[in-house]
Amino acid sequence: MQISRRFLHTTRPFCSVSPEFRENFQLPAQYDYRQWFPMHMSVQLKKMEAKLRSVDLVIEVHDARIPVTGRNEQFFRHLYAIRPHILVLNKCDLIDMKKYKQKIEDYYYDMGVEKVLFTDCKKRLPRALNDVKTSMLNALESSKRFNRTVKTEYQSMVVGIPNVGKSSLINAIRTHTLGIKRKAVEAGARPGVTVRVQNRVRIMDKPPIYIIDTPGVLSPNSRNVSDAMKLALCDLVLESHVNLYYLADFLLFSLNRTQDFTYLKLLGIEEMRKGPSDDIQEILALTCAANDFRLKASMGERWDFDRAAKYFIQLYRNSKFQDSCLDQDFFLYRN
């Protein structure tokens, strides 16, 4: 989405008086973020349910940066209540594991989840993948076979919201257990690469275990502004659906809320702005000035605010700030 903002070309220092930061983040009343959650995803959920008769285990993959936010509540009602369930938090390399691992495990233990697995499917760390393998075997061997006692093979299904690394996890496990490096399922860096429930893929030989890849499914219900912005900031929503200006504003709000003012240096504006700001228009204008982000064919006074917003957002996605966990509030009172 194009950001239609116009500022004069200036490099003078802004006022350094400490601002009063917002306590809550709000979007304009006319902006409907619910359009980010397509209703057609419920069709895919029904297809997953249809596969459950032949499934022994459900593996949920989620993003470690938002270990609580965004988990699809419909999965609980339609999938986990019926089959054994494993929770895998992928992209754990993007958070401070020393700070959050125990807190996340304690949180979910209180929720009835005995074990949370942490993975980084890009690096394919053997220890993490072995934990996933062991947890799968334990869950399968201790559960009922659901009317399939005659068969000697197992079948699992991987589920989750878009772009959390479901396909990458399948490829990583397959390579780890079978030594096959060729991709079994297509994985991509954007939401929506997997668009339908896939055919099964063999991931283990002893015992024979197959896995079904599924498309990411976002729940269209029970979404608040904060949850929606967290999902978008983690690149779990198609960028074409997102207003970059509001997303950059939410990032600024989050950084100020946790008193992470490193954005001043990372954006190259610490000499222009001697202290933090709660004004995204000002931050983007300064970022354009500091990095010479101009609109092409512009007559000097127009900055490229889309580019500045993307630059700011990408710093977060590349884990450049002090803390990439957006669910800090869930763990504030845990030792």
TORSERO-554082 format. One record per residue (C-alpha): residue number from 1; residue in one letter; y, x, z. Coordinates in Angstrom, 2 decimals. Last residue first. Example, Ala and Ser with C-alpha at 12.3 -4.5 7.8 and 13.67 -1.06 7.14 Angstrom:
2
<rec resi="2" resn="S" north="-1.06" east="13.67" up="7.14"/>
<rec resi="1" resn="A" north="-4.50" east="12.30" up="7.80"/>
This chain:
335
<rec resi="335" resn="N" north="-15.70" east="10.66" up="37.44"/>
<rec resi="334" resn="R" north="-15.27" east="7.29" up="35.76"/>
<rec resi="333" resn="Y" north="-12.03" east="5.40" up="36.23"/>
<rec resi="332" resn="L" north="-10.46" east="6.29" up="32.90"/>
<rec resi="331" resn="F" north="-13.67" east="5.78" up="30.88"/>
<rec resi="330" resn="F" north="-13.08" east="2.52" up="29.03"/>
<rec resi="329" resn="D" north="-9.39" east="3.37" up="28.58"/>
<rec resi="328" resn="Q" north="-10.28" east="6.52" up="26.64"/>
<rec resi="327" resn="D" north="-11.63" east="4.53" up="23.71"/>
<rec resi="326" resn="L" north="-9.64" east="6.33" up="21.00"/>
<rec resi="325" resn="C" north="-11.48" east="9.63" up="21.43"/>
<rec resi="324" resn="S" north="-9.80" east="12.23" up="19.22"/>
<rec resi="323" resn="D" north="-8.17" east="14.25" up="22.00"/>
<rec resi="322" resn="Q" north="-5.85" east="17.24" up="21.67"/>
<rec resi="321" resn="F" north="-4.89" east="16.60" up="18.05"/>
<rec resi="320" resn="K" north="-6.29" east="18.34" up="14.98"/>
<rec resi="319" resn="S" north="-9.50" east="16.31" up="14.72"/>
<rec resi="318" resn="N" north="-9.53" east="16.23" up="10.89"/>
<rec resi="317" resn="R" north="-9.23" east="12.44" up="11.01"/>
<rec resi="316" resn="Y" north="-6.18" east="12.81" up="13.27"/>
<rec resi="315" resn="L" north="-4.43" east="15.25" up="10.96"/>
<rec resi="314" resn="Q" north="-5.37" east="12.95" up="8.08"/>
<rec resi="313" resn="I" north="-3.31" east="10.15" up="9.62"/>
<rec resi="312" resn="F" north="-0.15" east="12.28" up="9.70"/>
<rec resi="311" resn="Y" north="-0.61" east="13.48" up="6.11"/>
<rec resi="310" resn="K" north="-1.36" east="9.94" up="4.94"/>
<rec resi="309" resn="A" north="1.85" east="8.70" up="6.59"/>
<rec resi="308" resn="A" north="3.89" east="11.52" up="5.03"/>
<rec resi="307" resn="R" north="2.39" east="10.81" up="1.60"/>
<rec resi="306" resn="D" north="3.16" east="7.12" up="1.85"/>
<rec resi="305" resn="F" north="6.67" east="7.95" up="3.06"/>
<rec resi="304" resn="D" north="7.52" east="9.89" up="-0.09"/>
<rec resi="303" resn="W" north="11.21" east="10.58" up="0.54"/>
<rec resi="302" resn="R" north="14.09" east="9.31" up="-1.52"/>
<rec resi="301" resn="E" north="17.44" east="11.10" up="-1.44"/>
<rec resi="300" resn="G" north="16.82" east="13.73" up="-4.10"/>
<rec resi="299" resn="M" north="17.05" east="11.74" up="-7.30"/>
<rec resi="298" resn="S" north="13.42" east="10.70" up="-7.51"/>
<rec resi="297" resn="A" north="11.24" east="11.40" up="-10.53"/>
<rec resi="296" resn="K" north="8.29" east="11.95" up="-8.20"/>
<rec resi="295" resn="L" north="8.78" east="10.69" up="-4.65"/>
<rec resi="294" resn="R" north="9.51" east="13.51" up="-2.29"/>
<rec resi="293" resn="F" north="7.53" east="15.17" up="0.51"/>
<rec resi="292" resn="D" north="9.54" east="18.32" up="1.19"/>
<rec resi="291" resn="N" north="7.39" east="19.30" up="4.19"/>
<rec resi="290" resn="A" north="10.07" east="19.32" up="6.90"/>
<rec resi="289" resn="A" north="12.14" east="16.58" up="5.26"/>
<rec resi="288" resn="C" north="9.17" east="14.31" up="4.65"/>
<rec resi="287" resn="T" north="7.93" east="14.85" up="8.19"/>
<rec resi="286" resn="L" north="11.40" east="14.11" up="9.55"/>
<rec resi="285" resn="A" north="11.50" east="10.80" up="7.70"/>
<rec resi="284" resn="L" north="7.97" east="9.96" up="8.83"/>
<rec resi="283" resn="I" north="8.81" east="10.62" up="12.48"/>
<rec resi="282" resn="E" north="12.07" east="8.64" up="12.29"/>
<rec resi="281" resn="Q" north="10.40" east="5.62" up="10.75"/>
<rec resi="280" resn="I" north="7.56" east="5.93" up="13.26"/>
<rec resi="279" resn="D" north="9.96" east="5.52" up="16.20"/>
<rec resi="278" resn="D" north="8.35" east="6.30" up="19.57"/>
<rec resi="277" resn="S" north="9.69" east="9.84" up="19.54"/>
<rec resi="276" resn="P" north="8.66" east="13.00" up="21.33"/>
<rec resi="275" resn="G" north="11.14" east="15.80" up="22.09"/>
<rec resi="274" resn="K" north="13.29" east="18.42" up="20.40"/>
<rec resi="273" resn="R" north="13.12" east="16.74" up="16.96"/>
<rec resi="272" resn="M" north="14.31" east="18.94" up="14.14"/>
<rec resi="271" resn="E" north="12.77" east="22.18" up="15.42"/>
<rec resi="270" resn="E" north="9.56" east="20.38" up="16.44"/>
<rec resi="269" resn="I" north="9.23" east="18.78" up="13.00"/>
<rec resi="268" resn="G" north="6.41" east="20.75" up="11.39"/>
<rec resi="267" resn="L" north="3.96" east="17.84" up="11.43"/>
<rec resi="266" resn="L" north="1.55" east="19.86" up="13.56"/>
<rec resi="265" resn="K" north="4.34" east="21.01" up="15.87"/>
<rec resi="264" resn="L" north="5.70" east="17.54" up="16.65"/>
<rec resi="263" resn="Y" north="2.19" east="16.07" up="16.57"/>
<rec resi="262" resn="T" north="1.36" east="18.23" up="19.59"/>
<rec resi="261" resn="F" north="2.99" east="15.52" up="21.71"/>
<rec resi="260" resn="D" north="-0.23" east="14.31" up="23.28"/>
<rec resi="259" resn="Q" north="1.10" east="12.26" up="26.17"/>
<rec resi="258" resn="T" north="-1.89" east="9.89" up="26.10"/>
<rec resi="257" resn="R" north="0.35" east="6.90" up="25.29"/>
<rec resi="256" resn="N" north="2.45" east="9.05" up="22.98"/>
<rec resi="255" resn="L" north="-0.62" east="9.90" up="20.91"/>
<rec resi="254" resn="S" north="-1.77" east="6.28" up="20.76"/>
<rec resi="253" resn="F" north="1.64" east="4.91" up="19.72"/>
<rec resi="252" resn="L" north="1.99" east="7.59" up="17.04"/>
<rec resi="251" resn="L" north="-1.46" east="6.70" up="15.71"/>
<rec resi="250" resn="F" north="-0.53" east="3.02" up="15.74"/>
<rec resi="249" resn="D" north="2.62" east="3.79" up="13.75"/>
<rec resi="248" resn="A" north="0.60" east="5.78" up="11.22"/>
<rec resi="247" resn="L" north="-1.64" east="2.73" up="10.78"/>
<rec resi="246" resn="Y" north="1.36" east="0.43" up="10.43"/>
<rec resi="245" resn="Y" north="2.84" east="2.60" up="7.68"/>
<rec resi="244" resn="L" north="-0.52" east="3.10" up="5.99"/>
<rec resi="243" resn="N" north="-1.06" east="-0.64" up="5.44"/>
<rec resi="242" resn="V" north="-4.84" east="-1.00" up="5.14"/>
<rec resi="241" resn="H" north="-7.01" east="-2.91" up="2.67"/>
<rec resi="240" resn="S" north="-6.98" east="-0.16" up="0.01"/>
<rec resi="239" resn="E" north="-8.02" east="2.25" up="2.76"/>
<rec resi="238" resn="L" north="-11.40" east="0.52" up="3.07"/>
<rec resi="237" resn="V" north="-12.19" east="0.19" up="6.77"/>
<rec resi="236" resn="L" north="-14.17" east="2.72" up="8.83"/>
<rec resi="235" resn="D" north="-11.64" east="5.49" up="8.23"/>
<rec resi="234" resn="C" north="-11.38" east="6.35" up="11.95"/>
<rec resi="233" resn="L" north="-7.76" east="5.12" up="11.90"/>
<rec resi="232" resn="A" north="-8.91" east="1.86" up="10.33"/>
<rec resi="231" resn="L" north="-11.44" east="1.19" up="13.08"/>
<rec resi="230" resn="K" north="-8.89" east="2.02" up="15.77"/>
<rec resi="229" resn="M" north="-6.31" east="-0.23" up="14.09"/>
<rec resi="228" resn="A" north="-8.68" east="-3.20" up="14.07"/>
<rec resi="227" resn="D" north="-9.63" east="-2.70" up="17.71"/>
<rec resi="226" resn="S" north="-5.97" east="-2.54" up="18.77"/>
<rec resi="225" resn="V" north="-5.02" east="-5.64" up="16.79"/>
<rec resi="224" resn="N" north="-7.78" east="-7.80" up="18.24"/>
<rec resi="223" resn="R" north="-11.04" east="-8.71" up="16.53"/>
<rec resi="222" resn="S" north="-13.34" east="-11.33" up="17.97"/>
<rec resi="221" resn="N" north="-14.64" east="-12.55" up="14.61"/>
<rec resi="220" resn="P" north="-14.96" east="-11.04" up="11.15"/>
<rec resi="219" resn="S" north="-17.78" east="-8.75" up="12.39"/>
<rec resi="218" resn="L" north="-18.06" east="-5.64" up="10.28"/>
<rec resi="217" resn="V" north="-21.34" east="-4.90" up="8.48"/>
<rec resi="216" resn="G" north="-22.14" east="-1.52" up="6.99"/>
<rec resi="215" resn="P" north="-24.79" east="-1.71" up="4.31"/>
<rec resi="214" resn="T" north="-28.46" east="-1.18" up="5.24"/>
<rec resi="213" resn="D" north="-30.92" east="1.70" up="5.02"/>
<rec resi="212" resn="I" north="-34.58" east="0.91" up="5.70"/>
<rec resi="211" resn="I" north="-36.75" east="3.48" up="7.46"/>
<rec resi="210" resn="Y" north="-40.41" east="4.41" up="7.15"/>
<rec resi="209" resn="I" north="-42.65" east="6.03" up="9.74"/>
<rec resi="208" resn="P" north="-46.15" east="7.40" up="9.13"/>
<rec resi="207" resn="P" north="-47.33" east="8.87" up="12.45"/>
<rec resi="206" resn="K" north="-47.48" east="11.71" up="11.73"/>
<rec resi="205" resn="D" north="-45.83" east="11.63" up="8.29"/>
<rec resi="204" resn="M" north="-42.17" east="11.01" up="9.08"/>
<rec resi="203" resn="I" north="-39.05" east="9.89" up="7.15"/>
<rec resi="202" resn="R" north="-40.49" east="7.66" up="4.40"/>
<rec resi="201" resn="V" north="-37.74" east="5.58" up="2.80"/>
<rec resi="200" resn="R" north="-37.67" east="1.77" up="2.59"/>
<rec resi="199" resn="N" north="-35.88" east="-0.10" up="-0.15"/>
<rec resi="198" resn="Q" north="-32.20" east="-0.72" up="0.52"/>
<rec resi="197" resn="V" north="-30.23" east="-3.63" up="2.00"/>
<rec resi="196" resn="R" north="-27.10" east="-3.84" up="-0.12"/>
<rec resi="195" resn="V" north="-23.72" east="-2.16" up="-0.67"/>
<rec resi="194" resn="T" north="-24.29" east="1.37" up="0.61"/>
<rec resi="193" resn="V" north="-21.18" east="3.32" up="-0.44"/>
<rec resi="192" resn="G" north="-18.98" east="0.75" up="1.36"/>
<rec resi="191" resn="P" north="-16.76" east="2.88" up="3.57"/>
<rec resi="190" resn="R" north="-15.69" east="6.30" up="2.26"/>
<rec resi="189" resn="A" north="-17.08" east="9.80" up="2.68"/>
<rec resi="188" resn="G" north="-20.35" east="9.01" up="0.90"/>
<rec resi="187" resn="A" north="-24.10" east="8.89" up="1.40"/>
<rec resi="186" resn="E" north="-26.71" east="7.93" up="-1.19"/>
<rec resi="185" resn="V" north="-30.25" east="7.57" up="0.10"/>
<rec resi="184" resn="A" north="-33.25" east="9.90" up="-0.15"/>
<rec resi="183" resn="K" north="-31.15" east="13.00" up="-0.58"/>
<rec resi="182" resn="R" north="-33.08" east="16.09" up="-1.68"/>
<rec resi="181" resn="K" north="-33.64" east="18.51" up="1.19"/>
<rec resi="180" resn="I" north="-37.24" east="17.55" up="1.96"/>
<rec resi="179" resn="G" north="-38.46" east="19.50" up="5.01"/>
<rec resi="178" resn="L" north="-40.45" east="16.51" up="6.26"/>
<rec resi="177" resn="T" north="-39.13" east="16.16" up="9.83"/>
<rec resi="176" resn="H" north="-35.67" east="17.74" up="9.65"/>
<rec resi="175" resn="T" north="-35.00" east="16.83" up="6.01"/>
<rec resi="174" resn="R" north="-35.99" east="13.22" up="6.62"/>
<rec resi="173" resn="I" north="-33.96" east="13.06" up="9.83"/>
<rec resi="172" resn="A" north="-30.85" east="14.41" up="8.06"/>
<rec resi="171" resn="N" north="-31.20" east="12.08" up="5.07"/>
<rec resi="170" resn="I" north="-31.57" east="9.04" up="7.32"/>
<rec resi="169" resn="L" north="-28.63" east="10.14" up="9.48"/>
<rec resi="168" resn="S" north="-26.43" east="10.63" up="6.41"/>
<rec resi="167" resn="S" north="-27.23" east="7.10" up="5.26"/>
<rec resi="166" resn="K" north="-26.12" east="5.66" up="8.60"/>
<rec resi="165" resn="G" north="-23.07" east="7.92" up="8.93"/>
<rec resi="164" resn="V" north="-20.37" east="5.76" up="10.54"/>
<rec resi="163" resn="N" north="-18.89" east="4.72" up="7.19"/>
<rec resi="162" resn="P" north="-19.28" east="0.94" up="7.51"/>
<rec resi="161" resn="I" north="-20.46" east="-0.78" up="10.73"/>
<rec resi="160" resn="G" north="-23.99" east="-0.26" up="11.96"/>
<rec resi="159" resn="V" north="-27.66" east="-0.63" up="11.08"/>
<rec resi="158" resn="V" north="-30.72" east="1.57" up="10.54"/>
<rec resi="157" resn="M" north="-34.05" east="-0.24" up="10.19"/>
<rec resi="156" resn="S" north="-37.45" east="1.00" up="11.30"/>
<rec resi="155" resn="Q" north="-40.98" east="0.60" up="9.92"/>
<rec resi="154" resn="Y" north="-44.17" east="1.90" up="11.45"/>
<rec resi="153" resn="E" north="-47.51" east="2.69" up="9.85"/>
<rec resi="152" resn="T" north="-51.08" east="2.05" up="11.00"/>
<rec resi="151" resn="K" north="-51.26" east="-1.61" up="10.04"/>
<rec resi="150" resn="V" north="-53.70" east="-4.03" up="11.68"/>
<rec resi="149" resn="T" north="-51.48" east="-4.66" up="14.73"/>
<rec resi="148" resn="R" north="-48.69" east="-6.10" up="12.58"/>
<rec resi="147" resn="N" north="-47.92" east="-9.34" up="14.43"/>
<rec resi="146" resn="F" north="-44.99" east="-7.78" up="16.29"/>
<rec resi="145" resn="R" north="-46.33" east="-4.27" up="16.97"/>
<rec resi="144" resn="K" north="-45.37" east="-4.38" up="20.65"/>
<rec resi="143" resn="S" north="-43.34" east="-1.54" up="22.10"/>
<rec resi="142" resn="S" north="-44.14" east="1.67" up="23.99"/>
<rec resi="141" resn="E" north="-45.26" east="3.70" up="20.98"/>
<rec resi="140" resn="L" north="-42.29" east="2.67" up="18.86"/>
<rec resi="139" resn="A" north="-39.64" east="3.37" up="21.49"/>
<rec resi="138" resn="N" north="-41.15" east="6.74" up="22.42"/>
<rec resi="137" resn="L" north="-41.51" east="7.76" up="18.78"/>
<rec resi="136" resn="M" north="-37.92" east="6.80" up="17.97"/>
<rec resi="135" resn="S" north="-36.60" east="8.59" up="21.05"/>
<rec resi="134" resn="T" north="-38.50" east="11.76" up="20.10"/>
<rec resi="133" resn="K" north="-37.15" east="11.71" up="16.53"/>
<rec resi="132" resn="V" north="-33.58" east="11.10" up="17.69"/>
<rec resi="131" resn="D" north="-33.82" east="13.91" up="20.25"/>
<rec resi="130" resn="N" north="-35.26" east="16.18" up="17.53"/>
<rec resi="129" resn="L" north="-32.24" east="15.38" up="15.39"/>
<rec resi="128" resn="A" north="-29.92" east="16.43" up="18.22"/>
<rec resi="127" resn="R" north="-31.83" east="19.67" up="18.83"/>
<rec resi="126" resn="P" north="-32.05" east="20.52" up="15.12"/>
<rec resi="125" resn="L" north="-28.27" east="20.24" up="14.51"/>
<rec resi="124" resn="R" north="-27.75" east="18.55" up="11.15"/>
<rec resi="123" resn="K" north="-24.26" east="20.02" up="10.61"/>
<rec resi="122" resn="K" north="-23.08" east="17.00" up="8.62"/>
<rec resi="121" resn="C" north="-25.23" east="14.61" up="10.63"/>
<rec resi="120" resn="D" north="-23.46" east="15.38" up="13.89"/>
<rec resi="119" resn="T" north="-25.49" east="13.52" up="16.48"/>
<rec resi="118" resn="F" north="-25.28" east="12.06" up="19.99"/>
<rec resi="117" resn="L" north="-28.05" east="9.84" up="21.38"/>
<rec resi="116" resn="V" north="-27.42" east="7.31" up="24.13"/>
<rec resi="115" resn="K" north="-30.26" east="6.60" up="26.57"/>
<rec resi="114" resn="E" north="-30.87" east="3.87" up="29.15"/>
<rec resi="113" resn="V" north="-28.71" east="1.19" up="27.59"/>
<rec resi="112" resn="G" north="-28.39" east="-1.57" up="30.21"/>
<rec resi="111" resn="M" north="-24.60" east="-1.89" up="30.20"/>
<rec resi="110" resn="D" north="-24.33" east="0.27" up="33.33"/>
<rec resi="109" resn="Y" north="-26.30" east="2.92" up="31.42"/>
<rec resi="108" resn="Y" north="-23.81" east="2.45" up="28.61"/>
<rec resi="107" resn="Y" north="-20.85" east="3.47" up="30.73"/>
<rec resi="106" resn="D" north="-22.77" east="6.30" up="32.39"/>
<rec resi="105" resn="E" north="-23.77" east="7.74" up="29.00"/>
<rec resi="104" resn="I" north="-20.19" east="7.50" up="27.73"/>
<rec resi="103" resn="K" north="-18.85" east="9.20" up="30.85"/>
<rec resi="102" resn="Q" north="-21.50" east="11.93" up="30.65"/>
<rec resi="101" resn="K" north="-20.65" east="12.76" up="27.04"/>
<rec resi="100" resn="Y" north="-16.87" east="12.38" up="27.36"/>
<rec resi="99" resn="K" north="-15.21" east="15.54" up="28.69"/>
<rec resi="98" resn="K" north="-17.78" east="18.15" up="27.74"/>
<rec resi="97" resn="M" north="-18.33" east="16.33" up="24.45"/>
<rec resi="96" resn="D" north="-14.67" east="16.62" up="23.42"/>
<rec resi="95" resn="I" north="-14.70" east="14.46" up="20.30"/>
<rec resi="94" resn="L" north="-14.98" east="15.15" up="16.55"/>
<rec resi="93" resn="D" north="-18.28" east="17.03" up="16.79"/>
<rec resi="92" resn="C" north="-19.85" east="13.78" up="18.04"/>
<rec resi="91" resn="K" north="-19.64" east="12.46" up="14.49"/>
<rec resi="90" resn="N" north="-22.58" east="10.12" up="15.18"/>
<rec resi="89" resn="L" north="-23.24" east="8.01" up="18.26"/>
<rec resi="88" resn="V" north="-26.85" east="6.82" up="18.06"/>
<rec resi="87" resn="L" north="-27.99" east="3.69" up="19.94"/>
<rec resi="86" resn="I" north="-31.72" east="2.87" up="19.81"/>
<rec resi="85" resn="H" north="-33.05" east="-0.72" up="19.83"/>
<rec resi="84" resn="P" north="-36.42" east="-2.38" up="20.29"/>
<rec resi="83" resn="R" north="-36.58" east="-5.67" up="18.34"/>
<rec resi="82" resn="I" north="-35.59" east="-9.31" up="18.91"/>
<rec resi="81" resn="A" north="-32.57" east="-9.09" up="21.19"/>
<rec resi="80" resn="Y" north="-31.37" east="-6.12" up="19.18"/>
<rec resi="79" resn="L" north="-31.28" east="-7.94" up="15.83"/>
<rec resi="78" resn="H" north="-29.56" east="-11.33" up="15.71"/>
<rec resi="77" resn="R" north="-27.66" east="-11.66" up="18.97"/>
<rec resi="76" resn="F" north="-26.87" east="-8.00" up="19.58"/>
<rec resi="75" resn="F" north="-26.19" east="-7.30" up="15.90"/>
<rec resi="74" resn="Q" north="-23.67" east="-10.15" up="15.87"/>
<rec resi="73" resn="E" north="-21.60" east="-8.26" up="18.43"/>
<rec resi="72" resn="N" north="-20.80" east="-5.59" up="15.85"/>
<rec resi="71" resn="R" north="-19.79" east="-2.42" up="17.64"/>
<rec resi="70" resn="G" north="-16.10" east="-2.02" up="16.89"/>
<rec resi="69" resn="T" north="-14.86" east="-0.43" up="20.09"/>
<rec resi="68" resn="V" north="-17.31" east="1.14" up="22.52"/>
<rec resi="67" resn="P" north="-18.05" east="4.67" up="21.29"/>
<rec resi="66" resn="I" north="-14.80" east="4.83" up="19.29"/>
<rec resi="65" resn="R" north="-14.60" east="8.54" up="18.46"/>
<rec resi="64" resn="A" north="-18.42" east="8.70" up="18.67"/>
<rec resi="63" resn="D" north="-18.74" east="6.52" up="15.55"/>
<rec resi="62" resn="H" north="-21.76" east="4.18" up="15.57"/>
<rec resi="61" resn="V" north="-25.35" east="4.21" up="14.35"/>
<rec resi="60" resn="E" north="-27.73" east="1.47" up="15.50"/>
<rec resi="59" resn="I" north="-31.45" east="2.12" up="15.06"/>
<rec resi="58" resn="V" north="-33.62" east="-1.01" up="15.02"/>
<rec resi="57" resn="L" north="-37.37" east="-0.59" up="15.60"/>
<rec resi="56" resn="D" north="-40.62" east="-2.31" up="14.57"/>
<rec resi="55" resn="V" north="-39.44" east="-3.98" up="11.35"/>
<rec resi="54" resn="S" north="-41.73" east="-6.12" up="9.13"/>
<rec resi="53" resn="R" north="-40.63" east="-9.48" up="10.53"/>
<rec resi="52" resn="L" north="-37.08" east="-8.16" up="10.79"/>
<rec resi="51" resn="K" north="-36.50" east="-8.03" up="7.03"/>
<rec resi="50" resn="A" north="-35.09" east="-11.57" up="6.83"/>
<rec resi="49" resn="E" north="-32.68" east="-10.71" up="9.64"/>
<rec resi="48" resn="M" north="-31.32" east="-7.84" up="7.54"/>
<rec resi="47" resn="K" north="-30.76" east="-10.22" up="4.63"/>
<rec resi="46" resn="K" north="-28.87" east="-12.56" up="6.96"/>
<rec resi="45" resn="L" north="-26.64" east="-9.68" up="8.02"/>
<rec resi="44" resn="Q" north="-25.95" east="-8.89" up="4.36"/>
<rec resi="43" resn="V" north="-24.69" east="-12.43" up="3.82"/>
<rec resi="42" resn="S" north="-22.48" east="-12.11" up="6.91"/>
<rec resi="41" resn="M" north="-20.70" east="-9.27" up="5.10"/>
<rec resi="40" resn="H" north="-19.26" east="-11.89" up="2.74"/>
<rec resi="39" resn="M" north="-16.67" east="-12.75" up="5.42"/>
<rec resi="38" resn="P" north="-14.72" east="-9.61" up="4.69"/>
<rec resi="37" resn="F" north="-13.18" east="-7.86" up="7.72"/>
<rec resi="36" resn="W" north="-9.94" east="-6.15" up="6.62"/>
<rec resi="35" resn="Q" north="-8.41" east="-9.57" up="5.90"/>
<rec resi="34" resn="R" north="-8.24" east="-10.00" up="9.68"/>
<rec resi="33" resn="Y" north="-5.24" east="-7.65" up="9.72"/>
<rec resi="32" resn="D" north="-2.93" east="-10.56" up="8.87"/>
<rec resi="31" resn="Y" north="0.69" east="-9.35" up="8.77"/>
<rec resi="30" resn="Q" north="3.09" east="-12.28" up="9.19"/>
<rec resi="29" resn="A" north="3.39" east="-11.81" up="12.96"/>
<rec resi="28" resn="P" north="4.46" east="-8.20" up="12.57"/>
<rec resi="27" resn="L" north="1.96" east="-5.89" up="14.27"/>
<rec resi="26" resn="Q" north="1.98" east="-5.12" up="17.97"/>
<rec resi="25" resn="F" north="1.08" east="-2.11" up="20.08"/>
<rec resi="24" resn="N" north="1.51" east="-2.37" up="23.82"/>
<rec resi="23" resn="E" north="3.23" east="-0.29" up="26.51"/>
<rec resi="22" resn="R" north="5.82" east="1.08" up="24.11"/>
<rec resi="21" resn="F" north="7.32" east="4.44" up="24.99"/>
<rec resi="20" resn="E" north="10.73" east="4.86" up="26.57"/>
<rec resi="19" resn="P" north="12.27" east="7.81" up="24.79"/>
<rec resi="18" resn="S" north="12.96" east="11.28" up="26.20"/>
<rec resi="17" resn="V" north="16.45" east="12.38" up="25.10"/>
<rec resi="16" resn="S" north="16.16" east="14.99" up="22.34"/>
<rec resi="15" resn="C" north="18.51" east="13.31" up="19.88"/>
<rec resi="14" resn="F" north="17.67" east="14.21" up="16.30"/>
<rec resi="13" resn="P" north="18.24" east="17.68" up="14.91"/>
<rec resi="12" resn="R" north="19.94" east="17.78" up="11.49"/>
<rec resi="11" resn="T" north="17.64" east="18.07" up="8.46"/>
<rec resi="10" resn="T" north="18.99" east="15.18" up="6.43"/>
<rec resi="9" resn="H" north="18.11" east="13.54" up="3.12"/>
<rec resi="8" resn="L" north="19.08" east="9.92" up="3.66"/>
<rec resi="7" resn="F" north="16.28" east="7.49" up="4.42"/>
<rec resi="6" resn="R" north="14.57" east="4.74" up="2.44"/>
<rec resi="5" resn="R" north="11.44" east="2.77" up="3.38"/>
<rec resi="4" resn="S" north="9.26" east="0.76" up="0.99"/>
<rec resi="3" resn="I" north="5.80" east="1.91" up="1.99"/>
<rec resi="2" resn="Q" north="3.43" east="1.31" up="-0.90"/>
<rec resi="1" resn="M" north="0.00" east="0.00" up="0.00"/>
